[in-house]
Amino acid sequence: MESLSEDQAFRLRRNLTDAGCDPALITRFLELEQAHRRCEQYRMLARQKAALLQALHCVEYKIDCLDHLLYLMHQQDANP
């Protein structure tokens, strides 16, 4: 079984870190890479993506709340 080069492992770690993955997930992902267990890697990445999307939707909701408040304030200022 072919092992990862240091450069390949560095690049994977960097990409996963940039994607917000925690150290435990990165370690497990690299173990799965060594074992050629691609399906499990896909599942891990899908879960991470879903978590990021959930966080994004929460932030979008907060922005929408602020936009609504700004809209109401502008309406009040336009009709004193």
mmCIF file as gemmi writes it, N, C-alpha and C atoms, coordinates in Angstrom:
data_model
loop_
_atom_site.group_PDB
_atom_site.id
_atom_site.type_symbol
_atom_site.label_atom_id
_atom_site.label_alt_id
_atom_site.label_comp_id
_atom_site.label_asym_id
_atom_site.label_entity_id
_atom_site.label_seq_id
_atom_site.pdbx_PDB_ins_code
_atom_site.Cartn_x
_atom_site.Cartn_y
_atom_site.Cartn_z
_atom_site.occupancy
_atom_site.B_iso_or_equiv
_atom_site.pdbx_formal_charge
_atom_site.auth_seq_id
_atom_site.auth_asym_id
_atom_site.pdbx_PDB_model_num
ATOM 1 N N . MET Axp A 1 ? 0.846 -1.166 0 1 0 ? 1 A 1
ATOM 2 C CA . MET Axp A 1 ? 0 0 0 1 0 ? 1 A 1
ATOM 3 C C . MET Axp A 1 ? 0.902 1.244 0 1 0 ? 1 A 1
ATOM 4 N N . GLU Axp A 2 ? 0.638 2.15 -0.898 1 0 ? 2 A 1
ATOM 5 C CA . GLU Axp A 2 ? 1.438 3.359 -1.038 1 0 ? 2 A 1
ATOM 6 C C . GLU Axp A 2 ? 1.07 4.362 0.054 1 0 ? 2 A 1
ATOM 7 N N . SER Axp A 3 ? 2.108 4.937 0.673 1 0 ? 3 A 1
ATOM 8 C CA . SER Axp A 3 ? 1.833 5.914 1.718 1 0 ? 3 A 1
ATOM 9 C C . SER Axp A 3 ? 1.897 7.326 1.137 1 0 ? 3 A 1
ATOM 10 N N . LEU Axp A 4 ? 1.303 8.25 1.864 1 0 ? 4 A 1
ATOM 11 C CA . LEU Axp A 4 ? 1.297 9.647 1.447 1 0 ? 4 A 1
ATOM 12 C C . LEU Axp A 4 ? 2.685 10.25 1.602 1 0 ? 4 A 1
ATOM 13 N N . SER Axp A 5 ? 3.066 11.075 0.646 1 0 ? 5 A 1
ATOM 14 C CA . SER Axp A 5 ? 4.309 11.818 0.814 1 0 ? 5 A 1
ATOM 15 C C . SER Axp A 5 ? 4.065 12.929 1.828 1 0 ? 5 A 1
ATOM 16 N N . GLU Axp A 6 ? 5.133 13.494 2.359 1 0 ? 6 A 1
ATOM 17 C CA . GLU Axp A 6 ? 4.982 14.603 3.299 1 0 ? 6 A 1
ATOM 18 C C . GLU Axp A 6 ? 4.264 15.77 2.647 1 0 ? 6 A 1
ATOM 19 N N . ASP Axp A 7 ? 4.578 16.022 1.397 1 0 ? 7 A 1
ATOM 20 C CA . ASP Axp A 7 ? 3.942 17.125 0.674 1 0 ? 7 A 1
ATOM 21 C C . ASP Axp A 7 ? 2.445 16.875 0.494 1 0 ? 7 A 1
ATOM 22 N N . GLN Axp A 8 ? 2.073 15.656 0.137 1 0 ? 8 A 1
ATOM 23 C CA . GLN Axp A 8 ? 0.651 15.329 -0.025 1 0 ? 8 A 1
ATOM 24 C C . GLN Axp A 8 ? -0.089 15.472 1.296 1 0 ? 8 A 1
ATOM 25 N N . ALA Axp A 9 ? 0.509 14.965 2.363 1 0 ? 9 A 1
ATOM 26 C CA . ALA Axp A 9 ? -0.126 15.061 3.685 1 0 ? 9 A 1
ATOM 27 C C . ALA Axp A 9 ? -0.251 16.521 4.101 1 0 ? 9 A 1
ATOM 28 N N . PHE Axp A 10 ? 0.788 17.319 3.841 1 0 ? 10 A 1
ATOM 29 C CA . PHE Axp A 10 ? 0.736 18.746 4.171 1 0 ? 10 A 1
ATOM 30 C C . PHE Axp A 10 ? -0.401 19.424 3.429 1 0 ? 10 A 1
ATOM 31 N N . ARG Axp A 11 ? -0.515 19.132 2.135 1 0 ? 11 A 1
ATOM 32 C CA . ARG Axp A 11 ? -1.56 19.765 1.323 1 0 ? 11 A 1
ATOM 33 C C . ARG Axp A 11 ? -2.959 19.369 1.784 1 0 ? 11 A 1
ATOM 34 N N . LEU Axp A 12 ? -3.131 18.098 2.114 1 0 ? 12 A 1
ATOM 35 C CA . LEU Axp A 12 ? -4.434 17.65 2.621 1 0 ? 12 A 1
ATOM 36 C C . LEU Axp A 12 ? -4.752 18.319 3.956 1 0 ? 12 A 1
ATOM 37 N N . ARG Axp A 13 ? -3.773 18.339 4.858 1 0 ? 13 A 1
ATOM 38 C CA . ARG Axp A 13 ? -3.984 18.985 6.16 1 0 ? 13 A 1
ATOM 39 C C . ARG Axp A 13 ? -4.345 20.457 5.983 1 0 ? 13 A 1
ATOM 40 N N . ARG Axp A 14 ? -3.619 21.126 5.113 1 0 ? 14 A 1
ATOM 41 C CA . ARG Axp A 14 ? -3.852 22.555 4.886 1 0 ? 14 A 1
ATOM 42 C C . ARG Axp A 14 ? -5.26 22.792 4.338 1 0 ? 14 A 1
ATOM 43 N N . ASN Axp A 15 ? -5.655 21.99 3.356 1 0 ? 15 A 1
ATOM 44 C CA . ASN Axp A 15 ? -6.978 22.147 2.767 1 0 ? 15 A 1
ATOM 45 C C . ASN Axp A 15 ? -8.072 21.883 3.787 1 0 ? 15 A 1
ATOM 46 N N . LEU Axp A 16 ? -7.925 20.833 4.56 1 0 ? 16 A 1
ATOM 47 C CA . LEU Axp A 16 ? -8.931 20.485 5.557 1 0 ? 16 A 1
ATOM 48 C C . LEU Axp A 16 ? -8.98 21.529 6.679 1 0 ? 16 A 1
ATOM 49 N N . THR Axp A 17 ? -7.832 22.05 7.071 1 0 ? 17 A 1
ATOM 50 C CA . THR Axp A 17 ? -7.795 23.11 8.078 1 0 ? 17 A 1
ATOM 51 C C . THR Axp A 17 ? -8.499 24.35 7.545 1 0 ? 17 A 1
ATOM 52 N N . ASP Axp A 18 ? -8.197 24.714 6.313 1 0 ? 18 A 1
ATOM 53 C CA . ASP Axp A 18 ? -8.84 25.877 5.693 1 0 ? 18 A 1
ATOM 54 C C . ASP Axp A 18 ? -10.352 25.69 5.575 1 0 ? 18 A 1
ATOM 55 N N . ALA Axp A 19 ? -10.787 24.435 5.48 1 0 ? 19 A 1
ATOM 56 C CA . ALA Axp A 19 ? -12.214 24.123 5.386 1 0 ? 19 A 1
ATOM 57 C C . ALA Axp A 19 ? -12.875 24.038 6.758 1 0 ? 19 A 1
ATOM 58 N N . GLY Axp A 20 ? -12.106 24.335 7.817 1 0 ? 20 A 1
ATOM 59 C CA . GLY Axp A 20 ? -12.682 24.37 9.154 1 0 ? 20 A 1
ATOM 60 C C . GLY Axp A 20 ? -12.717 23.033 9.875 1 0 ? 20 A 1
ATOM 61 N N . CYS Axp A 21 ? -12.011 22.058 9.369 1 0 ? 21 A 1
ATOM 62 C CA . CYS Axp A 21 ? -11.999 20.74 10.016 1 0 ? 21 A 1
ATOM 63 C C . CYS Axp A 21 ? -11.132 20.774 11.266 1 0 ? 21 A 1
ATOM 64 N N . ASP Axp A 22 ? -11.569 20.049 12.302 1 0 ? 22 A 1
ATOM 65 C CA . ASP Axp A 22 ? -10.787 20.002 13.53 1 0 ? 22 A 1
ATOM 66 C C . ASP Axp A 22 ? -9.672 18.958 13.403 1 0 ? 22 A 1
ATOM 67 N N . PRO Axp A 23 ? -8.683 19.016 14.297 1 0 ? 23 A 1
ATOM 68 C CA . PRO Axp A 23 ? -7.544 18.092 14.203 1 0 ? 23 A 1
ATOM 69 C C . PRO Axp A 23 ? -7.937 16.617 14.206 1 0 ? 23 A 1
ATOM 70 N N . ALA Axp A 24 ? -8.944 16.242 14.985 1 0 ? 24 A 1
ATOM 71 C CA . ALA Axp A 24 ? -9.364 14.83 15.025 1 0 ? 24 A 1
ATOM 72 C C . ALA Axp A 24 ? -9.909 14.387 13.673 1 0 ? 24 A 1
ATOM 73 N N . LEU Axp A 25 ? -10.697 15.229 13.035 1 0 ? 25 A 1
ATOM 74 C CA . LEU Axp A 25 ? -11.247 14.895 11.722 1 0 ? 25 A 1
ATOM 75 C C . LEU Axp A 25 ? -10.116 14.775 10.706 1 0 ? 25 A 1
ATOM 76 N N . ILE Axp A 26 ? -9.153 15.674 10.776 1 0 ? 26 A 1
ATOM 77 C CA . ILE Axp A 26 ? -8.03 15.636 9.835 1 0 ? 26 A 1
ATOM 78 C C . ILE Axp A 26 ? -7.228 14.353 10.001 1 0 ? 26 A 1
ATOM 79 N N . THR Axp A 27 ? -6.957 14 11.245 1 0 ? 27 A 1
ATOM 80 C CA . THR Axp A 27 ? -6.204 12.763 11.512 1 0 ? 27 A 1
ATOM 81 C C . THR Axp A 27 ? -6.948 11.559 10.954 1 0 ? 27 A 1
ATOM 82 N N . ARG Axp A 28 ? -8.25 11.503 11.229 1 0 ? 28 A 1
ATOM 83 C CA . ARG Axp A 28 ? -9.058 10.373 10.739 1 0 ? 28 A 1
ATOM 84 C C . ARG Axp A 28 ? -9.09 10.357 9.216 1 0 ? 28 A 1
ATOM 85 N N . PHE Axp A 29 ? -9.225 11.527 8.589 1 0 ? 29 A 1
ATOM 86 C CA . PHE Axp A 29 ? -9.252 11.611 7.134 1 0 ? 29 A 1
ATOM 87 C C . PHE Axp A 29 ? -7.952 11.06 6.544 1 0 ? 29 A 1
ATOM 88 N N . LEU Axp A 30 ? -6.821 11.425 7.141 1 0 ? 30 A 1
ATOM 89 C CA . LEU Axp A 30 ? -5.531 10.941 6.646 1 0 ? 30 A 1
ATOM 90 C C . LEU Axp A 30 ? -5.378 9.433 6.849 1 0 ? 30 A 1
ATOM 91 N N . GLU Axp A 31 ? -5.906 8.928 7.954 1 0 ? 31 A 1
ATOM 92 C CA . GLU Axp A 31 ? -5.887 7.473 8.169 1 0 ? 31 A 1
ATOM 93 C C . GLU Axp A 31 ? -6.696 6.768 7.086 1 0 ? 31 A 1
ATOM 94 N N . LEU Axp A 32 ? -7.847 7.328 6.781 1 0 ? 32 A 1
ATOM 95 C CA . LEU Axp A 32 ? -8.684 6.736 5.735 1 0 ? 32 A 1
ATOM 96 C C . LEU Axp A 32 ? -8.01 6.827 4.375 1 0 ? 32 A 1
ATOM 97 N N . GLU Axp A 33 ? -7.281 7.904 4.137 1 0 ? 33 A 1
ATOM 98 C CA . GLU Axp A 33 ? -6.541 8.052 2.874 1 0 ? 33 A 1
ATOM 99 C C . GLU Axp A 33 ? -5.497 6.949 2.75 1 0 ? 33 A 1
ATOM 100 N N . GLN Axp A 34 ? -4.783 6.702 3.838 1 0 ? 34 A 1
ATOM 101 C CA . GLN Axp A 34 ? -3.77 5.643 3.833 1 0 ? 34 A 1
ATOM 102 C C . GLN Axp A 34 ? -4.401 4.276 3.577 1 0 ? 34 A 1
ATOM 103 N N . ALA Axp A 35 ? -5.608 4.08 4.091 1 0 ? 35 A 1
ATOM 104 C CA . ALA Axp A 35 ? -6.299 2.798 3.949 1 0 ? 35 A 1
ATOM 105 C C . ALA Axp A 35 ? -7.117 2.717 2.661 1 0 ? 35 A 1
ATOM 106 N N . HIS Axp A 36 ? -7.078 3.772 1.853 1 0 ? 36 A 1
ATOM 107 C CA . HIS Axp A 36 ? -7.833 3.821 0.588 1 0 ? 36 A 1
ATOM 108 C C . HIS Axp A 36 ? -9.326 3.598 0.812 1 0 ? 36 A 1
ATOM 109 N N . ARG Axp A 37 ? -9.864 4.247 1.824 1 0 ? 37 A 1
ATOM 110 C CA . ARG Axp A 37 ? -11.291 4.112 2.161 1 0 ? 37 A 1
ATOM 111 C C . ARG Axp A 37 ? -12.005 5.401 1.755 1 0 ? 37 A 1
ATOM 112 N N . ARG Axp A 38 ? -12.115 5.559 0.457 1 0 ? 38 A 1
ATOM 113 C CA . ARG Axp A 38 ? -12.632 6.785 -0.153 1 0 ? 38 A 1
ATOM 114 C C . ARG Axp A 38 ? -14.086 7.069 0.227 1 0 ? 38 A 1
ATOM 115 N N . CYS Axp A 39 ? -14.921 6.043 0.282 1 0 ? 39 A 1
ATOM 116 C CA . CYS Axp A 39 ? -16.336 6.264 0.613 1 0 ? 39 A 1
ATOM 117 C C . CYS Axp A 39 ? -16.491 6.918 1.986 1 0 ? 39 A 1
ATOM 118 N N . GLU Axp A 40 ? -15.7 6.473 2.943 1 0 ? 40 A 1
ATOM 119 C CA . GLU Axp A 40 ? -15.773 7.076 4.275 1 0 ? 40 A 1
ATOM 120 C C . GLU Axp A 40 ? -15.273 8.519 4.255 1 0 ? 40 A 1
ATOM 121 N N . GLN Axp A 41 ? -14.28 8.791 3.42 1 0 ? 41 A 1
ATOM 122 C CA . GLN Axp A 41 ? -13.795 10.164 3.277 1 0 ? 41 A 1
ATOM 123 C C . GLN Axp A 41 ? -14.896 11.054 2.698 1 0 ? 41 A 1
ATOM 124 N N . TYR Axp A 42 ? -15.595 10.554 1.696 1 0 ? 42 A 1
ATOM 125 C CA . TYR Axp A 42 ? -16.698 11.319 1.116 1 0 ? 42 A 1
ATOM 126 C C . TYR Axp A 42 ? -17.751 11.646 2.174 1 0 ? 42 A 1
ATOM 127 N N . ARG Axp A 43 ? -18.076 10.666 3.01 1 0 ? 43 A 1
ATOM 128 C CA . ARG Axp A 43 ? -19.067 10.895 4.066 1 0 ? 43 A 1
ATOM 129 C C . ARG Axp A 43 ? -18.585 11.947 5.066 1 0 ? 43 A 1
ATOM 130 N N . MET Axp A 44 ? -17.321 11.879 5.43 1 0 ? 44 A 1
ATOM 131 C CA . MET Axp A 44 ? -16.773 12.865 6.365 1 0 ? 44 A 1
ATOM 132 C C . MET Axp A 44 ? -16.852 14.27 5.784 1 0 ? 44 A 1
ATOM 133 N N . LEU Axp A 45 ? -16.465 14.39 4.523 1 0 ? 45 A 1
ATOM 134 C CA . LEU Axp A 45 ? -16.489 15.711 3.88 1 0 ? 45 A 1
ATOM 135 C C . LEU Axp A 45 ? -17.916 16.212 3.714 1 0 ? 45 A 1
ATOM 136 N N . ALA Axp A 46 ? -18.841 15.319 3.428 1 0 ? 46 A 1
ATOM 137 C CA . ALA Axp A 46 ? -20.249 15.718 3.293 1 0 ? 46 A 1
ATOM 138 C C . ALA Axp A 46 ? -20.785 16.228 4.626 1 0 ? 46 A 1
ATOM 139 N N . ARG Axp A 47 ? -20.419 15.566 5.734 1 0 ? 47 A 1
ATOM 140 C CA . ARG Axp A 47 ? -20.859 16.026 7.064 1 0 ? 47 A 1
ATOM 141 C C . ARG Axp A 47 ? -20.27 17.395 7.385 1 0 ? 47 A 1
ATOM 142 N N . GLN Axp A 48 ? -19.001 17.591 7.047 1 0 ? 48 A 1
ATOM 143 C CA . GLN Axp A 48 ? -18.368 18.88 7.306 1 0 ? 48 A 1
ATOM 144 C C . GLN Axp A 48 ? -19.039 19.971 6.48 1 0 ? 48 A 1
ATOM 145 N N . LYS Axp A 49 ? -19.333 19.668 5.238 1 0 ? 49 A 1
ATOM 146 C CA . LYS Axp A 49 ? -20.004 20.641 4.373 1 0 ? 49 A 1
ATOM 147 C C . LYS Axp A 49 ? -21.385 20.981 4.923 1 0 ? 49 A 1
ATOM 148 N N . ALA Axp A 50 ? -22.114 19.975 5.37 1 0 ? 50 A 1
ATOM 149 C CA . ALA Axp A 50 ? -23.451 20.208 5.929 1 0 ? 50 A 1
ATOM 150 C C . ALA Axp A 50 ? -23.369 21.094 7.172 1 0 ? 50 A 1
ATOM 151 N N . ALA Axp A 51 ? -22.368 20.872 8.007 1 0 ? 51 A 1
ATOM 152 C CA . ALA Axp A 51 ? -22.207 21.692 9.211 1 0 ? 51 A 1
ATOM 153 C C . ALA Axp A 51 ? -21.897 23.14 8.842 1 0 ? 51 A 1
ATOM 154 N N . LEU Axp A 52 ? -21.051 23.328 7.837 1 0 ? 52 A 1
ATOM 155 C CA . LEU Axp A 52 ? -20.719 24.68 7.395 1 0 ? 52 A 1
ATOM 156 C C . LEU Axp A 52 ? -21.942 25.376 6.791 1 0 ? 52 A 1
ATOM 157 N N . LEU Axp A 53 ? -22.72 24.633 6.02 1 0 ? 53 A 1
ATOM 158 C CA . LEU Axp A 53 ? -23.931 25.218 5.436 1 0 ? 53 A 1
ATOM 159 C C . LEU Axp A 53 ? -24.93 25.609 6.518 1 0 ? 53 A 1
ATOM 160 N N . GLN Axp A 54 ? -25.053 24.787 7.548 1 0 ? 54 A 1
ATOM 161 C CA . GLN Axp A 54 ? -25.952 25.112 8.655 1 0 ? 54 A 1
ATOM 162 C C . GLN Axp A 54 ? -25.507 26.403 9.34 1 0 ? 54 A 1
ATOM 163 N N . ALA Axp A 55 ? -24.199 26.523 9.568 1 0 ? 55 A 1
ATOM 164 C CA . ALA Axp A 55 ? -23.665 27.739 10.191 1 0 ? 55 A 1
ATOM 165 C C . ALA Axp A 55 ? -23.913 28.951 9.296 1 0 ? 55 A 1
ATOM 166 N N . LEU Axp A 56 ? -23.73 28.768 8.008 1 0 ? 56 A 1
ATOM 167 C CA . LEU Axp A 56 ? -23.98 29.849 7.054 1 0 ? 56 A 1
ATOM 168 C C . LEU Axp A 56 ? -25.437 30.288 7.093 1 0 ? 56 A 1
ATOM 169 N N . HIS Axp A 57 ? -26.35 29.342 7.134 1 0 ? 57 A 1
ATOM 170 C CA . HIS Axp A 57 ? -27.774 29.678 7.177 1 0 ? 57 A 1
ATOM 171 C C . HIS Axp A 57 ? -28.125 30.432 8.456 1 0 ? 57 A 1
ATOM 172 N N . CYS Axp A 58 ? -27.483 30.077 9.553 1 0 ? 58 A 1
ATOM 173 C CA . CYS Axp A 58 ? -27.721 30.801 10.808 1 0 ? 58 A 1
ATOM 174 C C . CYS Axp A 58 ? -27.25 32.248 10.685 1 0 ? 58 A 1
ATOM 175 N N . VAL Axp A 59 ? -26.111 32.457 10.074 1 0 ? 59 A 1
ATOM 176 C CA . VAL Axp A 59 ? -25.596 33.811 9.89 1 0 ? 59 A 1
ATOM 177 C C . VAL Axp A 59 ? -26.475 34.585 8.907 1 0 ? 59 A 1
ATOM 178 N N . GLU Axp A 60 ? -26.923 33.92 7.848 1 0 ? 60 A 1
ATOM 179 C CA . GLU Axp A 60 ? -27.819 34.573 6.892 1 0 ? 60 A 1
ATOM 180 C C . GLU Axp A 60 ? -29.096 35.043 7.581 1 0 ? 60 A 1
ATOM 181 N N . TYR Axp A 61 ? -29.631 34.233 8.479 1 0 ? 61 A 1
ATOM 182 C CA . TYR Axp A 61 ? -30.839 34.608 9.211 1 0 ? 61 A 1
ATOM 183 C C . TYR Axp A 61 ? -30.59 35.873 10.036 1 0 ? 61 A 1
ATOM 184 N N . LYS Axp A 62 ? -29.432 35.93 10.7 1 0 ? 62 A 1
ATOM 185 C CA . LYS Axp A 62 ? -29.103 37.112 11.5 1 0 ? 62 A 1
ATOM 186 C C . LYS Axp A 62 ? -28.992 38.355 10.619 1 0 ? 62 A 1
ATOM 187 N N . ILE Axp A 63 ? -28.403 38.209 9.452 1 0 ? 63 A 1
ATOM 188 C CA . ILE Axp A 63 ? -28.301 39.33 8.514 1 0 ? 63 A 1
ATOM 189 C C . ILE Axp A 63 ? -29.689 39.76 8.055 1 0 ? 63 A 1
ATOM 190 N N . ASP Axp A 64 ? -30.547 38.79 7.772 1 0 ? 64 A 1
ATOM 191 C CA . ASP Axp A 64 ? -31.924 39.115 7.381 1 0 ? 64 A 1
ATOM 192 C C . ASP Axp A 64 ? -32.642 39.893 8.485 1 0 ? 64 A 1
ATOM 193 N N . CYS Axp A 65 ? -32.414 39.517 9.731 1 0 ? 65 A 1
ATOM 194 C CA . CYS Axp A 65 ? -33.031 40.239 10.856 1 0 ? 65 A 1
ATOM 195 C C . CYS Axp A 65 ? -32.554 41.686 10.892 1 0 ? 65 A 1
ATOM 196 N N . LEU Axp A 66 ? -31.257 41.88 10.692 1 0 ? 66 A 1
ATOM 197 C CA . LEU Axp A 66 ? -30.726 43.24 10.664 1 0 ? 66 A 1
ATOM 198 C C . LEU Axp A 66 ? -31.277 44.037 9.484 1 0 ? 66 A 1
ATOM 199 N N . ASP Axp A 67 ? -31.368 43.397 8.333 1 0 ? 67 A 1
ATOM 200 C CA . ASP Axp A 67 ? -31.931 44.076 7.16 1 0 ? 67 A 1
ATOM 201 C C . ASP Axp A 67 ? -33.374 44.502 7.417 1 0 ? 67 A 1
ATOM 202 N N . HIS Axp A 68 ? -34.135 43.631 8.064 1 0 ? 68 A 1
ATOM 203 C CA . HIS Axp A 68 ? -35.525 43.952 8.368 1 0 ? 68 A 1
ATOM 204 C C . HIS Axp A 68 ? -35.606 45.14 9.33 1 0 ? 68 A 1
ATOM 205 N N . LEU Axp A 69 ? -34.761 45.145 10.344 1 0 ? 69 A 1
ATOM 206 C CA . LEU Axp A 69 ? -34.746 46.255 11.286 1 0 ? 69 A 1
ATOM 207 C C . LEU Axp A 69 ? -34.371 47.56 10.58 1 0 ? 69 A 1
ATOM 208 N N . LEU Axp A 70 ? -33.37 47.512 9.706 1 0 ? 70 A 1
ATOM 209 C CA . LEU Axp A 70 ? -32.995 48.704 8.946 1 0 ? 70 A 1
ATOM 210 C C . LEU Axp A 70 ? -34.152 49.19 8.078 1 0 ? 70 A 1
ATOM 211 N N . TYR Axp A 71 ? -34.857 48.26 7.46 1 0 ? 71 A 1
ATOM 212 C CA . TYR Axp A 71 ? -36.001 48.607 6.625 1 0 ? 71 A 1
ATOM 213 C C . TYR Axp A 71 ? -37.06 49.332 7.469 1 0 ? 71 A 1
ATOM 214 N N . LEU Axp A 72 ? -37.384 48.781 8.634 1 0 ? 72 A 1
ATOM 215 C CA . LEU Axp A 72 ? -38.372 49.405 9.51 1 0 ? 72 A 1
ATOM 216 C C . LEU Axp A 72 ? -37.936 50.8 9.956 1 0 ? 72 A 1
ATOM 217 N N . MET Axp A 73 ? -36.668 50.929 10.268 1 0 ? 73 A 1
ATOM 218 C CA . MET Axp A 73 ? -36.163 52.237 10.696 1 0 ? 73 A 1
ATOM 219 C C . MET Axp A 73 ? -36.268 53.257 9.567 1 0 ? 73 A 1
ATOM 220 N N . HIS Axp A 74 ? -35.919 52.842 8.357 1 0 ? 74 A 1
ATOM 221 C CA . HIS Axp A 74 ? -36.029 53.754 7.203 1 0 ? 74 A 1
ATOM 222 C C . HIS Axp A 74 ? -37.487 54.138 6.956 1 0 ? 74 A 1
ATOM 223 N N . GLN Axp A 75 ? -38.38 53.181 7.134 1 0 ? 75 A 1
ATOM 224 C CA . GLN Axp A 75 ? -39.81 53.46 6.955 1 0 ? 75 A 1
ATOM 225 C C . GLN Axp A 75 ? -40.268 54.494 7.974 1 0 ? 75 A 1
ATOM 226 N N . GLN Axp A 76 ? -39.857 54.332 9.214 1 0 ? 76 A 1
ATOM 227 C CA . GLN Axp A 76 ? -40.23 55.277 10.268 1 0 ? 76 A 1
ATOM 228 C C . GLN Axp A 76 ? -39.65 56.671 9.998 1 0 ? 76 A 1
ATOM 229 N N . ASP Axp A 77 ? -38.438 56.728 9.534 1 0 ? 77 A 1
ATOM 230 C CA . ASP Axp A 77 ? -37.791 58.012 9.251 1 0 ? 77 A 1
ATOM 231 C C . ASP Axp A 77 ? -38.418 58.706 8.054 1 0 ? 77 A 1
ATOM 232 N N . ALA Axp A 78 ? -38.941 57.938 7.1 1 0 ? 78 A 1
ATOM 233 C CA . ALA Axp A 78 ? -39.571 58.505 5.907 1 0 ? 78 A 1
ATOM 234 C C . ALA Axp A 78 ? -40.979 59.016 6.215 1 0 ? 78 A 1
ATOM 235 N N . ASN Axp A 79 ? -41.609 58.455 7.249 1 0 ? 79 A 1
ATOM 236 C CA . ASN Axp A 79 ? -42.969 58.843 7.63 1 0 ? 79 A 1
ATOM 237 C C . ASN Axp A 79 ? -43.012 59.273 9.099 1 0 ? 79 A 1
ATOM 238 N N . PRO Axp A 80 ? -42.464 60.439 9.403 1 0 ? 80 A 1
ATOM 239 C CA . PRO Axp A 80 ? -42.386 60.848 10.819 1 0 ? 80 A 1
ATOM 240 C C . PRO Axp A 80 ? -43.737 61.157 11.435 1 0 ? 80 A 1
